[in-house]
């Protein structure tokens, strides 16, 4: 069987505890949360030092994994064996594990963790057909909003109308960063059930994407000081100037695409697809595209391409080049 979200895993764990789980997918935060849920279900408090065996796949053989799996638990009623980076298990060891899982001790729960795994391989197919696969893809658009709203519900909180969309605009789609901002908002709210919109504005740390928006807005408004401050903020997070150049160039391209689509009266869904932005960012992008001067954005895009080439072929100071770009435009 396959489960695709934490709610489904929690419901399944409430009904039964399966002997073998494969947790995988590109959304590392959800994978870690799934492993945490399994640990909490399998192990009694304080027993991890005795009844949890944690392996890296490249550093252990199938025999070593199965030996640990057949070791009787010392404190909890069950032993948990966790095998990380399971895609690196050698093919010969995969065959041995498939056979060994058939006679797994009823006192053991085996968890394989992987970022990705070839779905055509016998090992994956066996785990899918006979055991439980928990696969977590990157959350986007409505799924991201649903996840954030569910997170708040579990804490007994809601956000004021419109504040959830604003939160996603500011914090971005990285779940680890988003969860940190949600925890901050819950602490701020105290016993209050509804978190006010002003808390989002005052407490949430801007994502890089939000800062890029503000920098482009400042350039469009001929606000040299504001644009330089936003640039300093981006570089102050430790980002390499070349990364900032890439982000700015990508954003300029998105603004130009959105502006062209607006002129052609393309619908919002098609604009989002063409510019490759999620719906909660699209509204802001369209507003910026309407305000922007096409000539300024095109010039900025061309200058960024030149700076990109300079940074890749010389030891020039990236910060100074970017500051010069802004001063030349504003």
Helices and strands as residue ranges (DSSP letters): E 2-3, H 6-15, E 20-24, H 28-42, H 48-51, E 52-56, G 57-59, H 62-69, E 79-84, G 86-88, H 91-101, E 108-114, H 122-130, E 132-135, H 141-154, E 158-159, H 163-171, H 175-189, E 194-195, H 197-203, H 208-220, H 224-236, H 241-263, H 268-275, H 279-291, H 294-313, H 318-329
